C-alpha cells in the first residue's frame, strides 16, 4: 500500500457555523465516496480556510458528524493572495491505498471548481 493524498475544495455562501458544518460534511463525504476511502485507511486530514472564514473549525464537524474522532486533523488559514477565491474551504486527506496517482479523484465543489479547471 502507498500513502496517497486527495485534494478537495468547496465554497461557502457566508461565514457561519452552519455553513462551515455543511460544507465540511459535504466535501468530506464527496472525497470519501468518490475514492472509496475507508476511515481506517485515513492517515490524517488538513483543512484550510480563507481569511474570511472564522465562524468555526472544519475538523470539529468531521469529528462530530463523520466519526473522525481517532483521525489526526488540523485546521489552517490559507495565504492571502490577491484575486483568490473568497469563502473557500479546502482539504488534503491522506490515506493508505493501492490506487495509483491517476486513479485518485480530487473533488472541487461550488465556485471552487474554478480552482482546478483541468479536472472537469
TORTILO-248197 format. One line per field, with one value per atom (N, C-alpha, C, O): residue number from 0; residue in one letter; atom name; x, z, y. Coordinates in Angstrom, 3 decimals, decimal comma, m for minus. Example, Ala and Ser with C-alpha at 12.3 -4.5 7.8 and 13.67 -1.06 7.14 Angstrom:
<nodes>
lotor: [0_0_0_0_1_1_1_1] $
miro: [A_A_A_A_S_S_S_S] $
donu: [N_CA_C_O_N_CA_C_O] $
c1: [13,190_12,300_13,200_14,236_12,850_13,670_12,900_13,409] $
c3: [7,800_7,800_7,800_8,465_7,080_7,140_7,870_8,039] $
c2: [m5,690_m4,500_m3,300_m3,319_m2,250_m1,060_0,030_1,138] $
</nodes>
This chain:
<nodes>
lotor: [0_0_0_0_1_1_1_1_2_2_2_2_3_3_3_3_4_4_4_4_5_5_5_5_6_6_6_6_7_7_7_7_8_8_8_8_9_9_9_9_10_10_10_10_11_11_11_11_12_12_12_12_13_13_13_13_14_14_14_14_15_15_15_15_16_16_16_16_17_17_17_17_18_18_18_18_19_19_19_19_20_20_20_20_21_21_21_21_22_22_22_22_23_23_23_23_24_24_24_24_25_25_25_25_26_26_26_26_27_27_27_27_28_28_28_28_29_29_29_29_30_30_30_30_31_31_31_31_32_32_32_32_33_33_33_33_34_34_34_34_35_35_35_35_36_36_36_36_37_37_37_37_38_38_38_38_39_39_39_39_40_40_40_40_41_41_41_41_42_42_42_42_43_43_43_43_44_44_44_44_45_45_45_45_46_46_46_46_47_47_47_47_48_48_48_48_49_49_49_49_50_50_50_50_51_51_51_51_52_52_52_52_53_53_53_53_54_54_54_54_55_55_55_55_56_56_56_56_57_57_57_57_58_58_58_58_59_59_59_59_60_60_60_60_61_61_61_61_62_62_62_62_63_63_63_63_64_64_64_64_65_65_65_65_66_66_66_66_67_67_67_67_68_68_68_68_69_69_69_69_70_70_70_70_71_71_71_71_72_72_72_72_73_73_73_73_74_74_74_74_75_75_75_75_76_76_76_76_77_77_77_77_78_78_78_78_79_79_79_79_80_80_80_80_81_81_81_81_82_82_82_82_83_83_83_83_84_84_84_84_85_85_85_85_86_86_86_86_87_87_87_87_88_88_88_88_89_89_89_89_90_90_90_90_91_91_91_91_92_92_92_92_93_93_93_93_94_94_94_94_95_95_95_95_96_96_96_96_97_97_97_97_98_98_98_98_99_99_99_99_100_100_100_100_101_101_101_101_102_102_102_102_103_103_103_103_104_104_104_104_105_105_105_105_106_106_106_106_107_107_107_107_108_108_108_108_109_109_109_109_110_110_110_110_111_111_111_111_112_112_112_112_113_113_113_113_114_114_114_114_115_115_115_115_116_116_116_116_117_117_117_117_118_118_118_118_119_119_119_119] $
miro: [X_X_X_X_X_X_X_X_X_X_X_X_X_X_X_X_X_X_X_X_X_X_X_X_X_X_X_X_X_X_X_X_X_X_X_X_X_X_X_X_X_X_X_X_X_X_X_X_X_X_X_X_X_X_X_X_X_X_X_X_X_X_X_X_X_X_X_X_X_X_X_X_X_X_X_X_X_X_X_X_X_X_X_X_X_X_X_X_X_X_X_X_X_X_X_X_X_X_X_X_X_X_X_X_X_X_X_X_X_X_X_X_X_X_X_X_X_X_X_X_X_X_X_X_X_X_X_X_X_X_X_X_X_X_X_X_X_X_X_X_X_X_X_X_X_X_X_X_X_X_X_X_X_X_X_X_X_X_X_X_X_X_X_X_X_X_X_X_X_X_X_X_X_X_X_X_X_X_X_X_X_X_X_X_X_X_X_X_X_X_X_X_X_X_X_X_X_X_X_X_X_X_X_X_X_X_X_X_X_X_X_X_X_X_X_X_X_X_X_X_X_X_X_X_X_X_X_X_X_X_X_X_X_X_X_X_X_X_X_X_X_X_X_X_X_X_X_X_X_X_X_X_X_X_X_X_X_X_X_X_X_X_X_X_X_X_X_X_X_X_X_X_X_X_X_X_X_X_X_X_X_X_X_X_X_X_X_X_X_X_X_X_X_X_X_X_X_X_X_X_X_X_X_X_X_X_X_X_X_X_X_X_X_X_X_X_X_X_X_X_X_X_X_X_X_X_X_X_X_X_X_X_X_X_X_X_X_X_X_X_X_X_X_X_X_X_X_X_X_X_X_X_X_X_X_X_X_X_X_X_X_X_X_X_X_X_X_X_X_X_X_X_X_X_X_X_X_X_X_X_X_X_X_X_X_X_X_X_X_X_X_X_X_X_X_X_X_X_X_X_X_X_X_X_X_X_X_X_X_X_X_X_X_X_X_X_X_X_X_X_X_X_X_X_X_X_X_X_X_X_X_X_X_X_X_X_X_X_X_X_X_X_X_X_X_X_X_X_X_X_X_X_X_X_X_X_X_X_X_X_X_X_X_X_X_X_X_X_X_X_X_X_X_X_X_X_X_X_X_X] $
donu: [N_CA_C_O_N_CA_C_O_N_CA_C_O_N_CA_C_O_N_CA_C_O_N_CA_C_O_N_CA_C_O_N_CA_C_O_N_CA_C_O_N_CA_C_O_N_CA_C_O_N_CA_C_O_N_CA_C_O_N_CA_C_O_N_CA_C_O_N_CA_C_O_N_CA_C_O_N_CA_C_O_N_CA_C_O_N_CA_C_O_N_CA_C_O_N_CA_C_O_N_CA_C_O_N_CA_C_O_N_CA_C_O_N_CA_C_O_N_CA_C_O_N_CA_C_O_N_CA_C_O_N_CA_C_O_N_CA_C_O_N_CA_C_O_N_CA_C_O_N_CA_C_O_N_CA_C_O_N_CA_C_O_N_CA_C_O_N_CA_C_O_N_CA_C_O_N_CA_C_O_N_CA_C_O_N_CA_C_O_N_CA_C_O_N_CA_C_O_N_CA_C_O_N_CA_C_O_N_CA_C_O_N_CA_C_O_N_CA_C_O_N_CA_C_O_N_CA_C_O_N_CA_C_O_N_CA_C_O_N_CA_C_O_N_CA_C_O_N_CA_C_O_N_CA_C_O_N_CA_C_O_N_CA_C_O_N_CA_C_O_N_CA_C_O_N_CA_C_O_N_CA_C_O_N_CA_C_O_N_CA_C_O_N_CA_C_O_N_CA_C_O_N_CA_C_O_N_CA_C_O_N_CA_C_O_N_CA_C_O_N_CA_C_O_N_CA_C_O_N_CA_C_O_N_CA_C_O_N_CA_C_O_N_CA_C_O_N_CA_C_O_N_CA_C_O_N_CA_C_O_N_CA_C_O_N_CA_C_O_N_CA_C_O_N_CA_C_O_N_CA_C_O_N_CA_C_O_N_CA_C_O_N_CA_C_O_N_CA_C_O_N_CA_C_O_N_CA_C_O_N_CA_C_O_N_CA_C_O_N_CA_C_O_N_CA_C_O_N_CA_C_O_N_CA_C_O_N_CA_C_O_N_CA_C_O_N_CA_C_O_N_CA_C_O_N_CA_C_O_N_CA_C_O_N_CA_C_O_N_CA_C_O_N_CA_C_O_N_CA_C_O_N_CA_C_O_N_CA_C_O_N_CA_C_O_N_CA_C_O_N_CA_C_O_N_CA_C_O_N_CA_C_O_N_CA_C_O_N_CA_C_O_N_CA_C_O_N_CA_C_O_N_CA_C_O_N_CA_C_O] $
c1: [0,839_0,000_0,878_1,983_0,348_1,016_0,221_m0,982_0,901_0,225_m0,044_0,889_m1,304_m1,706_m2,488_m3,053_m2,507_m3,282_m4,363_m4,175_m5,489_m6,567_m6,953_m7,073_m7,147_m7,485_m8,945_m9,583_m9,455_m10,812_m10,995_m10,213_m12,036_m12,365_m13,843_m14,457_m14,389_m15,787_m15,921_m15,165_m16,863_m17,105_m18,344_m19,275_m18,328_m19,454_m20,245_m19,721_m21,498_m22,325_m22,007_m22,010_m21,733_m21,380_m20,598_m20,499_m20,052_m19,231_m20,120_m20,359_m20,603_m21,431_m21,086_m20,552_m21,395_m21,146_m21,861_m21,290_m23,099_m23,891_m23,266_m23,235_m22,774_m22,125_m20,825_m20,539_m20,034_m18,795_m19,126_m18,485_m20,115_m20,548_m20,996_m20,497_m21,927_m22,472_m21,414_m21,379_m20,557_m19,512_m18,497_m18,062_m18,127_m17,170_m17,731_m17,043_m18,964_m19,596_m19,745_m19,412_m20,240_m20,454_m19,149_m19,073_m18,131_m16,849_m16,196_m15,719_m16,173_m15,514_m16,218_m15,560_m17,538_m18,288_m18,020_m17,866_m17,967_m17,713_m16,341_m16,215_m15,328_m13,976_m13,947_m13,345_m14,601_m14,627_m15,337_m14,839_m16,493_m17,291_m16,620_m16,536_m16,143_m15,529_m14,282_m13,937_m13,604_m12,354_m12,474_m11,488_m13,707_m13,977_m13,007_m12,346_m12,939_m11,998_m12,679_m13,760_m12,027_m12,456_m11,796_m10,609_m12,543_m11,981_m10,723_m9,812_m10,656_m9,488_m8,220_m7,116_m8,369_m7,208_m6,690_m5,658_m7,390_m7,000_m5,836_m5,891_m4,786_m3,624_m3,851_m3,693_m4,224_m4,530_m5,279_m5,300_m5,900_m6,639_m6,227_m6,120_m5,999_m5,731_m6,852_m7,121_m7,493_m8,483_m7,873_m7,221_m8,089_m7,693_m8,902_m9,820_m8,885_m9,961_m9,341_m8,251_m10,054_m9,624_m9,861_m10,590_m9,239_m9,282_m10,687_m10,906_m11,634_m12,995_m13,860_m15,061_m13,262_m13,982_m13,334_m12,175_m14,114_m13,619_m14,737_m14,581_m15,856_m17,008_m16,803_m17,352_m16,012_m15,796_m14,702_m14,219_m14,325_m13,282_m13,891_m14,764_m13,465_m13,982_m13,733_m14,606_m12,569_m12,250_m13,260_m13,524_m13,813_m14,819_m15,990_m16,480_m16,426_m17,588_m17,233_m18,082_m15,996_m15,561_m15,580_m15,952_m15,178_m15,201_m16,635_m17,001_m17,436_m18,784_m19,763_m20,588_m19,683_m20,690_m20,258_m21,104_m18,956_m18,473_m17,674_m17,178_m17,543_m16,854_m15,344_m14,722_m14,750_m13,301_m12,575_m11,494_m13,135_m12,583_m11,199_m10,488_m10,785_m9,458_m8,466_m7,302_m8,925_m8,083_m7,412_m8,104_m6,084_m5,414_m5,840_m5,827_m6,217_m6,647_m6,133_m5,930_m5,926_m5,526_m6,286_m6,686_m6,472_m7,094_m6,100_m5,442_m6,006_m5,077_m5,767_m6,839_m5,126_m5,561_m4,783_m3,598_m5,446_m4,801_m4,011_m4,291_m3,044_m2,326_m3,308_m4,219_m3,116_m3,922_m3,256_m2,213_m3,850_m3,314_m4,362_m5,532_m3,935_m4,850_m5,557_m4,924_m6,875_m7,666_m8,056_m8,686_m7,694_m8,053_m9,546_m10,209_m10,048_m11,474_m11,875_m11,196_m12,964_m13,389_m14,206_m14,718_m14,312_m15,134_m14,886_m15,818_m13,621_m13,245_m12,639_m11,729_m13,169_m12,666_m11,989_m12,584_m10,747_m10,004_m9,615_m9,580_m9,325_m8,868_m7,819_m7,800_m6,944_m5,982_m6,159_m5,886_m6,615_m6,821_m5,801_m5,714_m5,034_m4,043_m4,528_m5,054_m4,338_m4,837_m3,979_m3,272_m4,061_m3,347_m4,206_m5,390_m3,592_m4,358_m3,437_m2,223_m4,033_m3,310_m3,541_m3,018_m4,328_m4,611_m3,362_m2,497_m3,290_m2,216_m2,628_m3,792_m1,668_m1,967_m3,060_m3,922_m3,031_m4,010_m5,421_m6,396_m5,533_m6,850_m7,513_m8,698_m6,760_m7,298_m8,231_m7,900_m9,403_m10,400_m10,495_m11,097_m9,889_m9,954_m11,331_m11,918_m11,844_m13,222_m13,272_m12,860_m13,773_m13,908_m15,372_m15,908_m16,018_m17,455_m17,770_m16,964_m18,951_m19,372_m18,436_m17,947_m18,190_m17,301_m15,850_m15,025_m15,533_m14,168_m13,800_m12,629_m14,783_m14,496_m13,555_m12,830_m13,575_m12,714_m11,226_m10,350_m10,955_m9,573_m8,833_m7,621_m9,557_m8,931_m9,754_m10,400_m9,729_m10,474_m9,975_m10,704_m8,727_m8,153_m8,797_m8,604_m9,549_m10,154_m11,586_m12,210_m12,103_m13,507_m13,618_m14,707] $
c3: [0,000_0,000_0,000_0,542_m0,622_m0,682_0,149_0,357_0,613_1,221_0,098_m0,548_m0,133_m1,198_m0,601_0,488_m1,327_m0,912_m1,924_m3,129_m1,422_m2,290_m1,829_m0,634_m2,817_m2,530_m2,809_m3,607_m2,134_m2,380_m1,914_m1,110_m2,424_m2,005_m2,259_m3,137_m1,474_m1,601_m1,155_m0,300_m1,718_m1,292_m0,405_m0,549_0,509_1,406_0,900_0,164_1,296_0,955_1,888_1,469_3,165_4,137_5,280_5,372_6,134_7,259_8,477_9,286_8,592_9,739_10,159_9,369_11,399_11,891_11,017_10,669_10,673_9,868_8,488_7,989_7,880_6,567_6,661_5,794_7,713_7,896_8,089_7,496_8,907_9,152_7,864_7,519_7,156_5,937_4,857_4,202_4,672_3,646_3,993_3,124_5,264_5,694_5,453_4,910_5,851_5,688_4,214_3,797_3,430_2,004_1,285_0,549_1,496_0,820_1,272_0,444_2,554_3,076_2,596_2,189_2,639_2,141_0,651_0,219_m0,112_m1,555_m1,815_m2,656_m1,102_m1,257_m0,875_m1,573_0,239_0,684_m0,327_m0,672_m0,797_m1,729_m3,085_m3,618_m3,646_m4,989_m5,020_m6,059_m3,876_m3,828_m3,057_m2,848_m2,636_m1,913_m0,736_m0,600_0,109_1,225_2,503_2,868_3,165_4,463_5,530_5,423_6,553_7,611_8,234_8,602_8,358_8,967_8,136_8,646_6,862_5,983_5,968_5,355_6,632_6,622_7,585_8,748_7,085_7,922_8,665_9,884_7,926_8,540_7,543_6,344_8,066_7,241_7,642_8,826_6,638_6,866_6,182_4,995_6,948_6,399_6,435_7,408_5,374_5,366_4,992_4,317_5,443_5,106_4,712_5,157_3,878_3,534_4,745_5,671_4,721_5,852_6,235_7,369_5,321_5,592_6,262_6,444_6,628_7,353_8,727_8,847_9,764_11,127_12,105_13,317_11,577_12,417_13,230_14,324_12,699_13,408_12,720_11,647_13,363_12,860_12,018_12,511_10,774_9,961_10,602_10,547_11,201_11,795_12,879_13,088_13,553_14,591_14,020_14,656_12,830_12,244_11,633_11,560_11,196_10,740_11,928_11,785_13,088_14,293_14,743_14,955_14,885_15,430_14,488_14,928_13,210_12,263_11,432_10,957_11,253_10,363_11,096_10,466_12,406_13,180_13,012_13,134_12,734_12,548_13,879_13,886_14,987_16,294_16,553_17,422_15,840_16,023_14,940_14,971_13,987_12,863_13,203_13,573_13,088_13,329_12,285_11,084_12,762_11,863_12,366_13,565_11,432_11,757_10,851_9,740_11,345_10,559_10,454_11,429_9,256_8,993_8,170_7,605_8,116_7,247_5,947_5,939_4,859_3,548_3,460_4,179_2,589_2,306_1,701_0,966_2,013_1,390_0,090_0,094_m1,012_m2,331_m3,066_m3,131_m3,609_m4,329_m5,443_m6,236_m5,487_m6,528_m6,223_m7,054_m5,045_m4,722_m4,428_m4,103_m4,548_m4,373_m2,902_m2,005_m2,642_m1,259_m0,682_m1,411_0,639_1,372_0,907_0,578_0,887_0,367_1,471_2,193_1,570_2,493_1,647_0,708_1,986_1,240_2,171_3,391_1,577_2,388_1,657_0,429_2,450_1,973_2,880_4,078_2,305_3,052_2,571_1,374_3,484_3,114_3,608_4,713_2,759_3,110_2,485_1,502_3,079_2,573_1,523_1,742_0,377_m0,734_m1,719_m1,721_m2,540_m3,647_m4,949_m5,994_m4,894_m6,092_m6,554_m5,753_m7,848_m8,409_m8,317_m8,062_m8,525_m8,515_m9,527_m9,255_m10,679_m11,734_m11,351_m11,900_m10,414_m10,003_m8,922_m8,636_m8,331_m7,279_m7,902_m8,915_m7,287_m7,787_m6,824_m5,754_m7,226_m6,440_m6,635_m7,710_m5,616_m5,647_m5,396_m4,340_m6,361_m6,240_m6,471_m7,554_m5,453_m5,463_m5,401_m4,925_m5,887_m5,870_m6,720_m7,756_m6,271_m7,013_m6,991_m7,747_m6,134_m6,061_m7,319_m7,532_m8,140_m9,405_m10,284_m11,111_m10,095_m10,920_m10,558_m11,325_m9,394_m8,960_m9,781_m9,973_m10,262_m10,998_m12,229_m12,293_m13,197_m14,447_m15,180_m15,985_m14,910_m15,563_m15,112_m15,756_m14,031_m13,504_m13,970_m13,605_m14,759_m15,233_m16,234_m16,741] $
c2: [m1,195_0,000_1,250_1,265_2,283_3,581_4,589_4,427_5,616_6,749_7,742_8,218_8,053_8,980_10,135_10,031_11,223_12,384_12,694_12,527_13,143_13,597_14,996_15,265_15,890_17,281_17,543_16,857_18,547_18,978_20,407_20,916_21,051_22,415_22,663_22,056_23,563_23,942_25,394_25,854_26,100_27,477_27,536_26,744_28,489_28,727_29,924_30,759_29,999_31,161_32,328_33,485_32,011_33,043_32,416_31,192_33,238_32,813_32,554_33,450_31,316_30,943_29,516_28,737_29,186_27,832_26,797_25,763_27,085_26,157_25,939_24,814_27,004_26,888_26,094_25,268_26,338_25,580_24,106_23,238_23,827_22,451_21,774_20,703_22,389_21,790_21,589_20,547_22,583_22,481_21,393_20,638_21,322_20,295_18,904_18,040_18,688_17,379_17,031_15,922_17,971_17,716_17,389_16,405_18,204_17,990_16,688_15,912_16,451_15,252_13,990_13,033_13,976_12,812_12,577_11,435_13,635_13,523_12,894_12,003_13,351_12,805_11,331_10,515_10,992_9,591_8,695_7,623_9,136_8,328_8,178_7,071_9,283_9,226_8,357_7,795_8,247_7,491_6,180_5,472_5,869_4,622_4,453_3,424_5,489_5,514_5,026_5,491_4,087_3,587_4,453_4,761_4,849_5,706_5,112_5,854_3,801_3,155_3,319_3,126_3,673_3,855_5,291_5,565_6,210_7,618_7,844_7,443_8,491_8,814_10,133_10,196_11,189_12,478_13,345_13,067_14,412_15,364_16,774_17,095_17,605_19,030_19,812_19,629_20,679_21,612_23,006_23,384_23,760_25,164_26,009_25,544_27,255_28,194_29,529_29,888_30,241_31,592_32,498_32,140_33,665_34,595_35,038_35,464_34,948_35,410_34,339_34,541_33,208_32,155_32,011_31,614_32,344_32,179_31,809_31,955_31,335_31,012_29,737_29,603_28,799_27,540_26,732_27,094_25,632_24,747_23,626_22,913_23,445_22,329_20,958_20,092_20,749_19,446_19,052_17,868_20,036_19,778_18,974_18,041_19,339_18,673_17,324_16,435_17,164_15,840_14,870_13,706_15,363_14,527_14,227_13,071_15,283_15,137_14,453_13,653_14,757_14,284_13,077_12,319_12,894_11,833_10,757_9,823_10,875_9,858_9,842_8,788_10,986_11,089_11,319_11,907_10,876_11,191_10,597_11,102_9,547_8,965_9,382_8,981_10,184_10,612_11,941_12,890_12,038_13,315_14,352_14,082_15,541_16,613_17,947_18,142_18,862_20,224_21,189_20,841_22,397_23,462_24,621_24,984_25,190_26,295_27,371_27,157_28,530_29,624_29,554_29,219_29,867_29,962_31,268_32,227_31,285_32,541_33,536_33,155_34,799_35,846_36,245_36,899_35,857_36,173_37,002_36,627_38,117_38,991_38,224_37,527_38,366_37,726_36,290_35,635_35,785_34,399_34,288_35,274_33,085_32,818_33,037_32,536_33,774_34,017_32,864_32,015_32,859_31,888_30,451_29,718_30,073_28,760_27,882_28,290_26,686_25,673_24,597_24,068_24,280_23,270_22,134_22,295_20,985_19,866_19,056_18,980_18,452_17,467_16,260_16,327_15,164_13,930_12,918_12,644_12,365_11,354_9,999_9,873_8,983_7,663_6,570_6,791_5,396_4,227_3,542_3,283_3,252_2,695_1,982_2,187_1,154_0,522_1,283_0,896_2,371_3,163_3,905_4,261_4,125_4,944_6,413_6,725_7,303_8,740_9,072_9,908_8,430_8,711_8,285_8,798_7,353_6,858_7,713_7,545_8,616_9,477_10,510_11,127_10,695_11,646_12,832_12,735_13,951_15,173_15,812_15,694_16,478_16,985_18,490_18,971_19,208_20,660_21,013_20,778_21,578_21,820_23,313_24,112_23,671_25,067_25,913_25,464_27,148_28,047_27,587_28,101_26,627_26,102_25,304_24,987_24,983_24,283_25,094_24,542_26,405_27,268_27,108_27,507_26,527_26,348_25,297_25,393_24,301_23,194_22,865_21,819_23,752_23,554_22,325_21,745_21,916_20,749_19,439_18,408_19,462_18,229_18,009_17,013_18,913_18,772_17,651_17,381] $
</nodes>
